[in-house]
Amino acid sequence: MLGPGSRRPYYGEQAAALLIVDYELLACAPARVLPLIYQFIDEPWYEGHDFDQVE
């Protein structure tokens, strides 16, 4: 949960560099969420992710 003053990043000068990821969505569908994160940070997809072997 975001605390007091948490709206500041949304409107600050670095707002375009902020990505908020819903934990439940990431935990339930990592294969769908991680590619979006890679795209956001402009990095190539890492083929070594193994979602069947998460501890």
C-alpha positions as CSV (number, residue, x, y, z in Angstrom):
1,M,0.0,0.0,0.0
2,L,1.2,3.5,-0.8
3,G,1.7,5.9,2.1
4,P,1.2,9.6,2.5
5,G,2.9,11.6,-0.3
6,S,2.9,8.7,-2.6
7,R,1.2,10.7,-5.3
8,R,4.3,12.8,-5.7
9,P,6.1,10.4,-8.1
10,Y,3.1,10.3,-10.4
11,Y,3.3,14.1,-11.0
12,G,7.0,14.7,-10.6
13,E,9.6,15.4,-13.3
14,Q,10.5,11.7,-13.3
15,A,7.0,10.4,-13.7
16,A,7.7,8.9,-17.1
17,A,10.3,6.7,-15.4
18,L,7.9,5.2,-12.9
19,L,6.3,1.8,-13.4
20,I,3.9,0.5,-10.9
21,V,3.4,-3.2,-11.0
22,D,0.6,-4.9,-9.2
23,Y,2.1,-7.7,-7.0
24,E,-0.8,-10.0,-7.4
25,L,-0.8,-9.7,-11.2
26,L,3.0,-10.3,-11.3
27,A,2.7,-13.3,-8.9
28,C,-0.2,-14.8,-10.8
29,A,0.9,-14.1,-14.4
30,P,4.7,-13.5,-14.5
31,A,5.0,-14.6,-18.1
32,R,2.5,-11.9,-19.1
33,V,3.8,-9.1,-16.9
34,L,7.6,-9.5,-17.2
35,P,7.7,-8.8,-20.9
36,L,5.9,-5.5,-20.2
37,I,8.5,-4.6,-17.6
38,Y,11.3,-5.4,-20.1
39,Q,9.7,-3.3,-22.7
40,F,9.3,-0.4,-20.2
41,I,13.0,-0.5,-19.3
42,D,14.0,-1.0,-22.9
43,E,15.8,-4.2,-22.4
44,P,15.8,-7.3,-24.5
45,W,13.8,-10.3,-23.2
46,Y,15.9,-12.8,-21.2
47,E,15.1,-16.3,-22.5
48,G,16.3,-18.0,-19.4
49,H,13.2,-17.3,-17.3
50,D,11.8,-20.6,-16.0
51,F,8.4,-19.9,-14.4
52,D,8.0,-23.6,-13.6
53,Q,11.0,-23.6,-11.3
54,V,10.3,-20.6,-9.0
55,E,11.0,-21.0,-5.3
